[in-house]
Amino acid sequence: MNLDDDDLFRDAMGDVTPLKDCANTQWLRTPSTKAPRVAQRNDEQENFLTRGFLEIISLGTPLEYKADGIQQGVLDKLRLGKYPLDASLNLLRQPVETCRQSLFSFMMQARKQGLRNLLIIHGKGREDESHANIVRSYLARWLQQFDEVQTFCVAQPQHGGAGALYVGLRKTDKARLDNRERHAKRSR
């Protein structure tokens, strides 16, 4: 800075008062231009969802699944959208491998948080070979690979219709215990 710049700076800053308590001031870091580093934790489970050959499910076949021992009424209530949704995942127009990774992460997070009812939006195509139908067919296979999944079925029109699935998960052990305690108190 030369003398003229120094005078101009002092003139511009003449009415500025310094901050009194700098301990409460939060300075924001400048955003990084690098991509965030993904840390692999050793305790994370390996993604077990299958890849490779897929038998494409025709568009006319509605996706529906009910695990052994689950009552038909549970699936019927899920199909009618009577359970409140806890979370949703949007897989529209994403590559299949990205969908695979996203679904695995989403399901692991849902398990940790004890969520019960999910909505997965996969989109719908006009032809059996469309990308949306391929993702839909993979979803039908992948969801059955999770032990937590009790049921899944096509969503109601307000939630995406044939382009989305409702997924019902098992209760966690903690939720089951809480339920027993709650009902035991009522019976006393």
Disulfide bonds with the S-S distance in Angstrom:
none
